[in-house]
Structure formats: structure tokens, C-alpha cells
């Protein structure tokens, strides 16, 4: 679709994605209704932000009557597909879409899309930094008084939705998107470079089965062409199993040397390498990377593979990696107090991510787990805890379940398990049991929705309360 004028659009969800899309569609002549189940009071700030548009609001519920005369139903990321209004829209064959799909329909420049169960925000942010430094390498022509450098736009599931900026993008720019499984479910357009970092159990409360979750992730590849590039995590069975879906060029990344017939980035002893055909390029030594853990080395390797496929220069990519200190709430160092180092890994909303965080430390760990469970398996994390963790402080809605899952593992001598009511109580308890030389690690393995609006608010609260100790 290229002409949005007089199209009747219903948008479900008035968070940042829904608001951004409502504004863009309204400015392009669509008749937009924005619907959210929250109350008028809860949505006052959102309504104020759109007061200069002709967007109509329906709040408090999702009445089926809103589907009358609707041409397009757009679903924000957090809106479940089993809502009666969504199911009825499907029954009526109303087209489903979202802000990322509409962005991909109208974007004038090349696109990079990055998805995965873990690491996509770090990788997307790092690719963005690589792109910015590459663009800065473009020198001004002495012939012309003005010269426009290409620009990089980073967003999607992180930061601002890129639909906010699509009208100012030009052909030589590049758009780098983090894409969630929720967004990909409605998408029928794929990016020019599509990366799947890994697929491990996550969001099964939304998708139901691993097969459905994997299929949602795989849609990032489904609409590519023969001239596009797919980047898959070689070390992860879920991601690498999708190679049969690749329609264009295939690249990979790995903590071990890749097979000779596969291009991409890999770790060779302590050196990060890049293969392009028979050519091997030395990048940098592992010790120059400021991020902790093997999972972050994989993220860096993924970023190099993606950046090289996009045509970024090697030198600015290396510079970006050397300068990159990570993203908030992802193994973020908060402070050291009485010899105890506190880390904020609030982004870890699945047990697999908590396991990756544990593997990032050699020090004794006081691990804080809790929040709202997503119906994910806990057995592997519980076993690892008894091998690598000194104390567990379980908290929140899932606290008792976590306490039982960890305590039920038969071991002679393992982690001590403590139970706290909420995050603040858990901090106080962790501070009580930690001793000099320990690491206190908030890596919850659960969502934050029992106590906070999102993982970022949980991480910011953790940071604030830890700094007050």
C-alpha cells in the first residue's frame, strides 16, 4: 500500500508503537481510531501527545463494534492475539499489520532486521554504532560546498519506533531494526539483511509452543529475495536449523571456527576473525571487548557479520566494538559496596538469559530471581544454580515457584535459597547475605509485570535502591 488517504485503520494498544503509528497514519490521511483497554486517567499523557491530530479514541475495553468499516487492524507489540476483537477481525478477513510492517512498506533505504531470544538489543545497538562511525568516515568532497553524509536510524522494538522518522529518510541512509516475535507475526516484508541470533524457550505464554514461537521468528526470512542476506547463529540449534529457509546469501557467527564453506565472524583462540570466501580478516582480540560473558562475544561476532554484509568498513567497526560499553539493564555494573559488586541484568526475562548471565562471572554469586513467570522450563537453571551460585533470593509473584524449583534439585551441598516479598525486600536480603568478593546479580528469569510496567522500570528501581544502600 502506498496511498494511505481515507483508509480506515483501527490500532489496538496506545503505548509507544501505537501512538507513533497513529500519528503517522493520521498525517498521511488515514481515518485512525486508537483503542486501549486502560482508563482515561491512565491514558491522559498518551491522549495529550496526539491532541494535534484527528485520531479518535476508544478506551476502557475492546468493543467488537469498532471493526465496522475497518480496512486495516494494527496490533501493538504487547497486545495478545487471542483477544476477541482480534479473533473476530481474522474471521472477517480484515488485514492485520503493525508499525514495523508499515514502516517496511514505505522505507526508502536499505534495512537491517535483528531478532533472537536473547542479545538482540545489544547487537542492534552495536550495529548502529558501527554504522554511525562508518558514515563519519565519508569525507567531504572538495568540489562541493555541502555534502550529505548517509545517516543511520536505529529503532523498532527498542527506542523510538522508526515510523516516526521514515518521512525524513533518504535512499542512501540505513535503518537498523530490532524485531520481536510479536512484531514479526504480522509482517509480510523482510529486511535486506535479516539476522536470527538464537532461538531458545521464551514468550510461550504468548505463542503457546516452541514451534509457533520459532515460526514467528522465522518470518524475518520468509519474504527475502535472492539478493538479500541472512545471518544465523551457528552455535544455536534453533537459529541454525532455519538455514533451509534462506533465499539469498547465508552468513553465520560462532565462538568456534566456522566450516570453510561458510562466511562470517568467529573466534579463533583469543582472536575475532572474519571470513569472506578464502579471505580471512583479523578483527581484534577478545580482551579488548568490554562486555562480559561468552553470550556477549557472540553478540559482537554477530554485529561484525551483519556490519560486513552491510558494507561497513572494518576499521570503524573495530573502533565501535572497542568503545562499546553495553546497554542499560544488560549486565550493567551499578556499584561496589563493602567489596560486593552489584549488577543489573533486568532484561533477563527468561531462565535461559539468567543462565547466560551466571556464566559471565567466576566470582561467588548472590542471584536475584523473580517477577512473573512465562510458563518456561526452570530445571536447567536450577541445576546450574547449584553448581555456580552461592545464594538465591527469590521474590515477587513467581518467588515461591522459583524457591520450589531450585530447592527440589537433589544435591548434597548447593545454593542457599531465600524468599523475599518484592524486589526491594530482595535487595535488602541480598545485601545481608553477600560478603566481600561476591557479586550480587539481578537476573530475574521472569517478566516484571507483577510489580513494574516493564524490565526498564524494574532495572531503574534496582539501580536506585542499590545506590541508596
C-alpha positions in Angstrom: 0.0 0.0 0.0 1.4 3.4 -1.0 -1.7 5.6 -0.6 -3.0 5.8 3.0 -5.5 8.5 2.4 -9.1 7.7 3.6 -8.1 4.3 4.8 -10.0 3.3 8.0 -7.5 2.0 10.5 -8.0 0.6 14.0 -5.0 0.5 16.2 -5.0 -1.7 19.4 -2.7 -0.5 22.1 -1.7 3.1 22.9 1.9 2.5 24.0 4.8 4.0 22.0 4.3 1.8 18.9 0.6 2.5 18.7 1.0 6.2 19.3 3.8 6.6 16.7 1.7 4.7 14.1 -1.4 6.6 14.9 0.4 9.9 14.3 2.0 8.8 11.1 -1.2 7.4 9.6 -3.2 10.4 10.6 -0.7 12.8 9.0 -0.9 10.7 5.8 -4.7 11.0 5.5 -6.0 7.8 7.2 -9.0 7.7 9.4 -7.5 6.4 12.6 -9.1 5.0 15.8 -6.8 4.2 18.7 -8.2 1.7 21.1 -6.8 0.7 24.6 -8.4 -1.1 27.5 -6.9 1.2 30.0 -8.9 4.0 31.6 -9.0 7.7 30.6 -6.8 8.7 33.6 -4.2 6.1 32.7 -4.1 7.3 29.1 -4.1 11.1 29.7 -0.5 11.6 28.7 -0.9 9.5 25.5 -4.0 11.4 24.5 -2.3 14.7 25.2 0.6 13.7 22.8 -1.9 13.2 19.9 -4.1 16.2 20.6 -2.8 17.9 17.4 -4.1 15.1 15.2 -7.6 13.8 14.2 -7.1 10.5 15.9 -10.3 9.1 17.6 -10.0 7.4 20.9 -12.0 4.5 22.4 -10.8 3.4 25.9 -11.7 1.1 28.7 -12.5 -2.0 26.6 -12.2 -3.5 23.1 -15.7 -3.5 21.7 -16.3 -5.6 18.6 -18.3 -2.8 17.0 -15.1 -1.0 16.3 -14.4 -3.4 13.4 -17.3 -1.9 11.4 -15.9 -0.5 8.1 -12.3 -1.1 9.2 -9.8 -1.7 6.3 -6.8 -2.4 8.5 -6.2 -3.6 12.1 -2.8 -2.7 13.6 -1.7 -4.5 16.7 0.9 -3.1 19.1 3.5 -5.5 20.4 2.1 -6.2 23.8 -1.5 -6.9 22.6 -2.4 -10.6 22.7 -3.7 -12.2 19.5 -6.3 -14.1 21.4 -8.4 -11.0 22.2 -11.9 -11.5 20.9 -11.7 -8.4 18.7 -8.5 -9.7 17.0 -10.1 -13.2 16.5 -13.2 -11.6 15.0 -11.1 -9.4 12.7 -9.4 -12.6 11.4 -12.9 -14.2 10.9 -13.8 -11.2 8.8 -10.6 -11.4 6.8 -9.5 -7.9 7.9 -5.8 -7.4 7.2 -3.6 -7.3 10.2 -0.5 -5.2 10.5 1.7 -3.2 12.9 4.1 -0.2 12.9 7.1 -2.2 11.8 5.3 -3.7 8.8 4.0 -0.4 7.6 7.5 1.1 8.1 8.9 -1.6 5.9 6.3 -0.9 3.2 7.4 2.7 2.9 11.0 2.9 3.9 13.2 4.3 1.0 16.5 2.9 2.2 18.3 -0.4 2.9 17.2 -2.2 6.1 18.8 -4.5 8.7 16.5 -6.5 10.9 17.8 -8.3 14.0 15.8 -10.8 16.1 16.5 -13.6 18.6 15.5 -14.8 22.1 18.5 -13.0 23.7 21.1 -10.4 22.7 19.1 -8.6 20.0 19.2 -5.2 21.8 22.9 -5.3 22.4 23.6 -6.5 18.8 21.3 -3.9 17.3 22.8 -1.1 19.3 26.3 -2.1 18.4 25.5 -2.4 14.7 24.0 1.1 15.0 27.3 2.4 16.5 29.3 0.6 13.7 27.1 2.3 11.1 27.4 5.7 12.6 31.2 5.5 12.7 31.3 4.1 9.1 29.2 7.1 7.9 31.5 9.5 9.6 34.4 8.1 7.5 32.8 9.6 4.4 34.9 12.7 3.7 33.5 15.9 2.2 34.2 16.4 -1.4 36.4 19.5 -2.0 34.3 20.3 -5.1 31.1 20.9 -3.3 30.3 23.3 -0.5 27.9 20.9 1.1 27.9 17.2 1.3 25.2 14.9 2.8 26.5 12.0 4.8 24.3 8.9 5.0 22.5 8.6 8.3 21.8 5.6 10.5 18.4 5.1 12.2 18.2 2.6 15.0 14.8 1.5 16.5 12.0 -0.9 16.1 11.5 -2.9 19.3 13.9 -0.5 21.1 14.0 3.3 21.3 11.6 5.2 19.1 9.5 3.3 16.5 11.2 4.1 13.2 7.8 5.1 11.7 8.5 8.4 13.5 11.4 9.1 11.1 10.6 7.4 7.9 9.5 10.5 6.1 12.9 12.1 6.6 14.9 9.0 5.4 16.7 9.1 2.1 17.8 6.4 -0.3 21.5 6.2 0.9 20.5 6.0 4.6 20.3 2.8 6.5 17.6 1.6 9.0 18.5 -0.9 11.7 15.6 -2.6 13.5 15.3 -4.8 16.5 12.3 -7.0 15.8 10.4 -9.1 18.3 8.4 -12.2 17.7 5.3 -10.2 18.4 6.1 -7.8 15.6 7.2 -10.4 13.2 3.9 -12.3 13.5 2.1 -9.7 11.4 4.9 -8.9 9.0 4.9 -9.7 5.3 8.1 -7.8 4.4 11.6 -8.9 5.2 14.7 -6.7 5.7 17.6 -6.7 3.2 19.8 -8.2 5.9 17.9 -10.4 8.4 19.7 -11.8 11.4 18.4 -14.5 13.8 20.8 -14.7 16.7 19.3 -17.6 18.6 16.0 -19.3 19.4 15.5 -20.6 23.0 12.3 -21.0 25.0 10.7 -17.6 25.5 7.2 -16.0 25.4 5.5 -19.4 25.5 2.8 -17.6 27.4 2.0 -15.7 24.2 2.9 -18.3 21.5 1.9 -21.5 23.2 4.5 -23.8 21.7 8.1 -23.6 20.6 7.1 -24.4 17.1 4.8 -21.4 17.0 7.5 -19.2 18.6 10.1 -20.4 16.1 7.7 -19.8 13.2 7.2 -16.2 14.3 11.0 -15.6 14.4 11.5 -17.3 11.1 9.2 -14.8 9.3 12.1 -12.4 9.2 13.5 -14.6 6.5 10.3 -15.6 4.7 10.0 -12.5 2.4 13.6 -12.0 1.5 14.8 -12.3 -2.1 17.9 -13.9 -3.8 19.9 -10.7 -3.4 19.3 -10.4 0.3 21.5 -11.7 3.2 20.6 -13.9 6.1 22.8 -14.1 9.3 22.2 -17.1 11.6 23.8 -18.1 14.9 25.8 -21.2 14.1 26.1 -22.3 17.7 22.4 -22.3 18.4 20.4 -25.2 17.1 17.1 -23.2 16.8 18.6 -20.5 14.7 20.9 -22.7 12.5 18.0 -25.1 11.8 16.4 -22.3 9.7 19.1 -22.3 7.1 16.8 -24.1 4.7 14.6 -21.0 4.7 17.4 -18.8 3.4 16.6 -17.5 -0.1 19.7 -15.3 -0.6 23.3 -15.3 0.8 23.9 -17.0 4.1 26.5 -15.9 6.7 27.0 -17.0 10.3 28.8 -16.3 13.5 30.3 -18.7 16.1 32.5 -19.0 19.2 34.4 -21.7 17.2 35.9 -21.6 13.7 33.2 -21.8 11.1 33.2 -24.6 8.5 35.3 -23.5 5.5 32.3 -23.1 3.2 30.5 -20.6 5.5 31.3 -16.9 5.6 31.0 -14.8 8.8 32.7 -14.0 12.1 34.2 -16.4 14.6 36.5 -16.8 17.5 39.9 -18.4 16.8 41.8 -18.9 20.1 41.5 -15.4 21.5 41.2 -13.5 18.2 37.9 -12.5 16.5 38.2 -13.3 12.8 36.0 -12.6 9.7 35.9 -14.9 6.7 34.9 -13.8 3.2 35.4 -16.6 0.8 39.1 -17.6 1.0 40.0 -14.3 2.7 40.5 -14.2 6.5 40.5 -10.8 8.3 41.8 -10.3 11.8 39.5 -8.1 13.8 40.6 -7.7 17.4 41.5 -9.8 20.4 38.8 -10.9 22.8 40.4 -9.0 25.7 39.6 -5.6 24.0 35.9 -6.2 24.3 34.4 -4.5 27.4 31.3 -6.7 27.6 31.3 -9.7 30.0 30.4 -13.2 29.0 30.5 -15.6 26.1 27.0 -14.6 25.1 28.2 -11.0 24.5 31.2 -12.3 22.5 28.6 -13.9 20.3 26.7 -10.6 20.1 29.9 -8.8 18.9 30.6 -11.6 16.4 27.0 -11.2 15.1 27.5 -7.4 14.8 30.7 -7.8 12.8 28.9 -10.3 10.5 25.9 -8.1 9.9 28.0 -4.9 9.5 30.3 -6.6 7.0 27.3 -7.8 5.0 26.0 -4.2 5.0 29.3 -2.9 3.6 30.6 -1.2 6.7 34.4 -0.5 6.8 36.5 -2.8 9.1 38.3 0.0 11.0 35.2 1.9 12.2 33.6 -1.4 13.2 36.5 -2.3 15.3 36.5 1.1 16.9 32.8 0.8 17.7 33.4 -2.5 19.5 36.3 -1.2 21.5 34.3 1.8 22.7 31.0 0.0 23.3 30.2 -0.4 27.0 26.8 -2.1 26.6 23.2 -1.2 27.1 21.4 -0.4 30.3 19.9 -3.3 32.2 22.1 -5.8 30.5 24.8 -6.9 32.9 25.1 -3.3 33.9 27.6 -2.6 36.7 25.8 -0.5 39.3 28.2 -0.1 42.2 30.7 -1.8 44.6 29.8 -1.6 48.3 31.9 -3.2 51.0 33.7 -5.4 48.4 30.4 -6.6 46.9 29.8 -5.8 43.2 26.2 -5.2 42.1 25.0 -5.9 38.6 21.7 -5.1 36.9 20.5 -7.7 34.3 16.8 -6.8 34.5 16.5 -7.6 30.7 16.8 -11.3 31.6 13.1 -12.3 31.5 13.7 -16.0 30.7 15.7 -18.7 32.6 18.0 -19.1 29.6 19.1 -15.5 29.9 19.7 -15.9 33.6 21.9 -18.9 32.7 24.0 -16.8 30.3 24.4 -14.1 33.0 25.6 -16.7 35.5 28.2 -18.0 33.0 29.6 -14.4 32.8 31.1 -14.5 36.3 33.7 -16.5 38.1 33.1 -14.8 41.4 30.7 -16.2 44.0 27.1 -15.1 43.1 24.1 -14.0 45.0 21.4 -14.4 42.4 18.1 -12.5 42.5 15.3 -14.3 40.6 11.7 -13.3 40.4 8.8 -11.5 38.9 6.0 -13.1 36.7 6.7 -16.4 35.1 6.2 -17.0 31.4 5.5 -20.8 31.6 9.1 -21.6 30.8 11.2 -24.5 31.9 13.3 -23.9 35.0 15.1 -27.3 35.5 18.3 -26.4 33.7 18.7 -23.1 35.5 18.1 -24.8 38.9 20.8 -27.4 38.2 23.3 -24.6 37.1 22.5 -22.6 40.3 23.6 -25.4 42.5 26.9 -25.6 40.6 27.7 -21.9 40.2 25.6 -19.8 42.7 26.1 -19.3 46.4 22.7 -17.8 47.4 19.4 -17.4 45.5 17.0 -14.7 46.6 13.6 -15.4 45.0 11.0 -12.6 45.0 7.7 -11.5 43.6 4.8 -13.4 42.1 7.0 -16.3 41.0 9.0 -16.3 44.2 7.5 -19.5 45.7 7.6 -21.3 42.4 11.3 -20.5 42.0 12.1 -21.4 45.6 10.5 -24.9 45.0 12.1 -25.3 41.6 15.6 -24.7 43.0 15.1 -26.5 46.3 13.7 -29.6 44.6 17.0 -30.4 42.9 18.7 -33.2 44.9 22.2 -32.1 45.8 24.4 -32.7 48.9 25.6 -29.1 49.0 24.2 -26.4 46.8 22.9 -22.9 46.8 21.1 -21.5 49.8 17.6 -20.3 48.7 15.9 -17.4 50.4 12.4 -15.9 49.8 11.6 -12.2 49.7 8.2 -10.4 49.1 9.3 -8.0 46.4 12.3 -6.5 44.7 13.1 -4.0 47.4 13.0 -6.7 50.1 15.1 -8.9 47.9 17.8 -6.2 47.7 17.9 -5.9 51.4 18.1 -9.7 51.9 20.9 -10.0 49.2 22.8 -7.2 50.9 22.5 -9.1 54.2 23.9 -12.4 52.8 26.6 -11.1 50.5 30.2 -10.8 51.7 33.3 -9.1 50.2 34.3 -10.7 46.9 30.7 -11.7 46.0 28.7 -10.5 43.0 25.0 -9.7 43.6 23.3 -10.3 40.2 19.7 -9.2 39.4 18.9 -11.6 36.5 15.3 -12.3 37.2 14.3 -15.0 34.7 10.8 -13.6 34.7 8.9 -10.6 33.4 8.4 -7.5 35.6 4.7 -7.2 35.2 3.8 -8.3 38.8 5.4 -5.1 40.2 6.6 -2.8 37.3 5.4 -1.7 33.9 8.5 -3.2 32.2 12.0 -4.5 32.7 13.5 -1.0 32.3 11.4 0.4 35.2 12.5 -2.7 37.3 16.1 -2.1 36.4 15.9 1.6 37.2 14.3 0.8 40.6 17.0 -1.7 41.3 19.7 0.8 40.5 18.1 3.5 42.7 17.7 1.2 45.7 21.2 -0.3 45.4 22.7 3.1 45.3 20.8 4.0 48.4 22.3 1.1 50.4 
